[in-house]
Amino acid sequence: MTALLNPRVSVSLDGPLARSLAAAEPLDEFEAWFAERRAAHAFRVGQAPLEALDDWSFDPVTGNLGHRSGRFFTIEGLRVTAAGRTHEQPVIRQPEVGILGILTRTVDGIPRFLMQAKMEPGNPGLLQLSPTIQATYSNYTGVHGGQPVRFLDHFRRPDRGRVVTDVLQSENGCWFLHKRNRNMIVQVDEEVEPHPDFHWLTLGQLGALLRRDNTVNMDARSVLACLPLAGPAPSSAGRADGTAGDDARYSDTELRSWFTAELARRHTRTQLVPLAELADWRREDGTIRHRTGRYFDIVGITAEAASREVARWSQPLLRPHGQGLAAFLTRRIDGIPHLLARASAEAGLSNGMEIGPTVQHIPGDCGQPDRVPFLDLVRDADPSAIRYDAVHSDEGGRFQHSESRYLVVETDDDQVPLDPPPGYLWLTPGQLNSLVQHQSYVNVQARTLLACLGLGAVTRP
């Protein structure tokens, strides 16, 4: 299996990342370690009324739900007006910038990446593979009063190693308001103190694990997507008649111009409002839910995990109704694989829009129509056209059992023309990888699929 980021220069053929990608070593040792970590700790999650959560309370004036410390996050109201339509919903407001970081170290010429077996209360199965460090600002500054975050110093003082990538990236813009994390990969030469909850893996092994459901968590997928795997940018400068050049159908300049034009034509107004003022959302039976029972609920949980910085805690989580769907349609243009990208407007994103997959359908997003373009094409795809198909969960520290089915589906000109509808553009995986090196371009759903493309989890058409 090889990566599809750029069929000519995916990564330097003699480079260390290419060697790590080719090192699809057996996973027997990983399987034994992961099973042992699952058995080593008692993980428990229970439901609790929001009013009964320790250290959390509703503000008597606004109705907003917050922690007594004033830190971590709050559940507030959001009013969104776009295209003459207004909707309201609860939103998670977490203005802090967290750190998602992976340490890498070369052993015998092959880079390996230090991954953590981490319990999150909202994860299906609770335990998933996370980055070396996955911490909010409140966590790594010790607001919870628990144990310090292991390996934090490597990322707060990256001069101890070599920074491979360091970029601010968004989280789910439908349910978070302006939430961003610092996505980092830091290369170290020194020995790293071993710990039972951490394990070294090659990129080839991580690619194999990305083919499994609910194994590699959202934060790890986001960081892995930021690896600079694409090599040189496509050479196309674009032809005057608009047809494809030597590699990419559109040059990088044309791609950025399309994105800028999409940003400029969107007129979305977002406004924080008191949670108590949301007319269609109600507090009942210890939860917050929509009067119709649709979209999502805000629920309370209690959790126990001896492997966490704090062994016992309680908190609210957002619980969506139903499974989401995120998919890239792909086709070859002049022999070069291209992806059909979409300008994805999400009220909670800092710029209001980022590049997303062709289809991004979230049943819990009350600002989205029930039907979106190309949804049926993806859902009804012939199995022989499906190049990737796995279920991955969203951030388990804020969402409960929030899952999406991720697909890459091969298509042709009869199904999707070279000139797609407004808001869509064909680009190469290498161009997407180039954009992800910068903030506010590529959303978290597209980053998941980019990680799968880059680490060889997607089969070649």
N, C-alpha and C positions, 0 to 999 in steps of 0.2 A: 504494500500500500504506500503510495506517495502523496505528498501534499499537492493541492490544486491551486495554491495561491498564484503562481505564475508558471505555466508549463515549461517555460524556457529557463527561468532563473528563480525557481521557488526559494531556494537558499543556495548559497555558494556550495558547489558540489563537494569541495574539500573542506568546508567550514565546520566548526564544532557543532553548531546547531543542526546541520544536516546529519552529522554523525549521531547526534542524540535522537533525531527523528527516525533514523534508520535502525536504531537500537530498540527494536520491538522485542525486548527480552521476555521470557516467560513470566507470567504473573503469579506463579505459585507462591513465591515469598510474600508478595503483596497480599494475596488471599489469606494466607495464614496470619499475617500481621493484622489485617483489618478485622478478621474474625476474632482475634485475641483482644483487640481494643474494644470491640462491641461487648465482649464478655467481661472485660475488666472493670467496667463501671456500671452502676445501676442508674439507668436513665428513666425518669418518670415525668409525664406531662399530664396534668388534669385540667378540666374546665372549671372556671370560677366566675361568679358575677363580677362585672366591672366594678361595682360599688364595693366589693370585698377585697380588691387587690391591695396588698401591702404597699404602702408608700405612694399609691396612686389615688387621685381624687378628681372630681369634677369641680371646676371653678364655679362658685355660686352665681356669678354674673354672666359670664360668657358661655358656660356649659362645656368649655374645653376640658379635655382630659389630659392631665399632666402628672409628672413625678414631683414629689415633695422637694427634691433638690433643685428643681427648675432646669434640669439638664436632661440628657438622653433624647427624648422626643415628646411631641404633643400630638394629640388628635384634635384638629380644628376643622372649621368649615371652609369650603372653597366654592366661590361662584365663578363660573366660566362663561364668557360670552364670545361666540364665534359664528360667523356667517348668519347673523341675525337670530341665533338660537342661544338660549341660556340654560345651563344646567347647574345643579348644586350637588355637592357630595362632601363627605368627610375626607380629609387628606392627612397624611403623616407629614408633619413638619419637623425636620431634623437638620437644622442649619449647619451643624458641625461637619467638618470634612474628616472622614475616617481614613485609615490606612489599610489597603489590601496589598500585601507584599509577599513575594516568593523569593527565597534564597536559592541561588544556583551555584554549584561547585563542580569543576571538571575533575573527574577521576579516570585515570588511564585514557585520557584524550576524549572522554565522552561527558558532556555536561549532564548533570543530574539535578533535579529540582525537589526541594524539600517541601513535602505536602503534609498536612495535618489531618488526623481523624478527629473531626469536630462535631459535637452535638449542637444542634439548633432546635429549639422547641417546636418550630413550625415545619421542619423537614419531614417528608414522608420517610419513615424508617429511622428518623432522628439523626443517625450518624451518616455523614457524607465527607468526601474529601474536600478540604478547604485549602486556601493558601497557607504559607508559613505563619503569617500574621493576618488576622481579620479583626479589626478593632475600631470602634468609634472613638472619637476624641474623649468622650466622657469615660470610656472604658480604660484607655491607655493612660489617662491622667488620674485614674484611681478613684473616681467619684463613687463607684460601687463599694469601695472599702475592701475589695478582695485582693487576690494574689496579683502580682505584676504580670504584664503580658510578656510571655517568653519571646526572645529574639527581637524585641522592640528596638533595641539600640542599633541594630544593623540598618534600620530604615529611618530612624531619626538622625542617625549619623552615618549616612551612606558613604562618607569618605573612608570608612573602614573597608570598603570594597569598590567595585566598579558598577556604576548604574547602567543597566542594560536598557531599561525603559522606565519612565516616570511621567505619568500624565493623569490629569483629572478626568474622570469619566462619570457620567450620570448613572442613576439607577432608574427603576421603573417610573416613568414620567406620568403614568395614569394615577398612581396612588401615593407617590412621594411629591413633595413640593421642593424643587430646586436641590434635591439631594445629590451630592457628589462624593466620590472617594478618590483618594490618591492611589492609582494603580502602579505598583512598582515591582521591578525585578532587579535584584542586586546580586552581582557575582562576587563570591568571596574565594580567597585562596587558602585561608586558614582552616584548620579543623573546626567543625561546629559541634558543640557539646551535644551528645545524643540524648534523646528523650523518648520514652516508649510511645508517645502519641504522634510522633513524627517519623516520616519514611521518605527515602530518596527514590525518585522515579525518573526514567528517561522520558523524552518527549514522545518516543514511540509507544511507550507503555501508557502514557496519558492519552494518546490518541486512541488506543484500544479501549481504555476505560470510558472515553467519551461516547463510545457506541453502546454503552449500557445505560439503562434507565436509572435516574436518581442516584448517581454515584459521585459525579464531580459537581460540586455545588456552584451556585451562580457566581459567587465572588471569584472562585478559581477560574471559571470559564472566562470571566471578564479580563482577568490579568493575563491569562494565556493568549487571549486574542490580541493583546498589545505587543506580543513578541514581534520584533522587526524581521519577518520571514520573507517578505516579498522580493527582496533584491532590488535591482534598478527598476525605475518606473517604466511603464510601457512607452514605446517610442513614438506612438502616433501623435502627430500634430493636428490631425483632423484634415479631411479634404474639403475643398470649397463646396463640393456638391453634397456634403453631409454623409457620404458613405464611409465605411470603416477604413482606417489606416492600416499600418503594418501589424499592430497589436490590438490596442484598445479601440473600440468604436469611437470614443470621444477622448480628446486629450484631457490631461489633468486640469488645464485652465478651463476648458469647456465644462468639465464636471463641476468645478467650484462655482462657475458662473450659473449653472443650472440650480445648484443648491442655494446660492445667494438670491436668485430670482424667486425661488419657492419661499424662502424666508420673507422676502419683501412683500409678497402678495398675501401672506397670511395676516389676518387682523384678529388676533385673539386677546381678549382682556381677561385677566385673572385677578381676583380680589379675595383676600382672606376675610372671612366673616365669622362671627361667633357660632360655634357648633349648635347652640340652642336655637339659632335663627333659621336653620335648615328646615323648611316647611315639610318636606316629604321624608325626613329621617327622624326616627323616634328611639328613645330609650325605653326598652321593655324587656322583661325577663332577663335582666342582667347583661343585655347586649345593646348595640346600636344597629338598627336595621332600617331599610327602606320600607315605606308603608305598603308597597306591593309585594314585598318579600324577594325582590329581584336584586341583581348586582352583587353586593357583598355585605358582610356583617363585620362589625368590630366586636371581638369577643375577648374574654379574659382567660388567662391560663396561669397555672402554677407549675413550676418546673424544678427538677432536681437533676444535677449532673456533677458528680464529684470531679470530673476532669475540667470543669470550667473555673474561671477566676473566682466566681461566687458559686457555692454549691447549691443554694436554694434561692429562688426568686419568683416574683410574679410580675406579669405585664399584660398589656393589651396586644392583640394581633389582628390583622386584617384577614378575613377568611372569604375568598371569592366563591361564587357559585358556578361550578363547572370548570372544565379544562380549557385552557387557551390553545391557540394554534399559531405557530410562527414558521414561515416557509419562504425559501428563495426558489423562484423559478430560474432555471439555468438553460443556456443553449450555447452552441458554438457559433461565433460570427467570424467568418473568414478563418475557420479552424481554431479560433481561440475561445476558451470558455468565458462566458459572461454571465453575470447575475442581474436579475431585474430588481433594482432597488426602488424603494418608495420614500418620498418625503413624508415622514411620519410626524404629524402634529400631535403633541401631547402637552396638556396644559401645565404639567408639573416640571417640564424641562426648563432649564434656565433661559434658553432661546426660544422655547415654545415648539421647536421642531428639530429633529435629527434624522439621519438616514436610517431607515429600518428595512426589514425584509419585505418581499413582495406582498405577503399576506401577514398581517398581525392582528389576530382576532382574540380579544380578551373579553369573555362573558361578564366579568366583573367591572368593566369600564363603562360607567353609565353615560359617558360622553360620546360613545361610539355607536354607529348604527348596527343593527343585527346582521346586515349583509354587507360585505365588503368586496371590492373587485377581486377576481381570480380565486375567491374562496372555494367555489364549486370545482374549479379546475384542479386545485390542490386536493380537496377531499375525495374527488372521484378519480384521482390519478391511477393509471395502470401500474400495478406493482413493478413491472419491468422498467418503468421510468423513474422510480424512486431511488435516489442515490444515497439518501441518509434518512433515518427514521428512528427517533428516540424521544423519550419523555424526560424532561428536566424540570426541576422545581425552581421556584423563585427564592428570594432571600428568606431563609427560614428563621431569621431573628425578628422579622417584622410581619411575615405572612404565614398563615397556617394552611398547609397542604395546598399551596398554590402551584399548579403544574401547567406546563404547556407541552404540546407535542411539536417537536422540531423536525422539519423536513427540508430536503433539497430535492427538487423534482425537475427532471429534464423535460424540455418542451421543444417546440419547433415553430416555424413561421405561421403554420396554419392555426396555431393556438394563441400565440402572442407575436404580434408583428415587430419588425425592427424599430418602428416608430410607435411606441406604446402610448397609452392615454396620458394626459397631463398629470404631473406629479410622480411619474415613473421614469427611470432612465436605466439603460444597460451600462454596466461597468464591469471591469474585471475584478476577480478576487484580490489581485495585487494592488489595484487602486484602492479598494476598500481597506486593505491592510495599511496602505500609506496614510489614508485619512485617519485611521484609528490612533496614529501616533500623535494626533492633535486633539484637544478637548472639544466637546460640543459638536462633533460630526456624526458619530455612529452610536446608535442606541444599544441598550443592553441585549435586546433580542437578536439584533444583527451581530453583536459581538459573540454571542454564544455560537451562532452558525459559522462565524469567521474562525473561531477557535477549532471547530470541527473540520473545516476546510484546511486550515493550516497544519493541523496535526494528523492529517491522513485518515480521519474517521469517515470521510465521504468517498465513495467509490467513484472511479473515473467513468464518465459517459463513454 
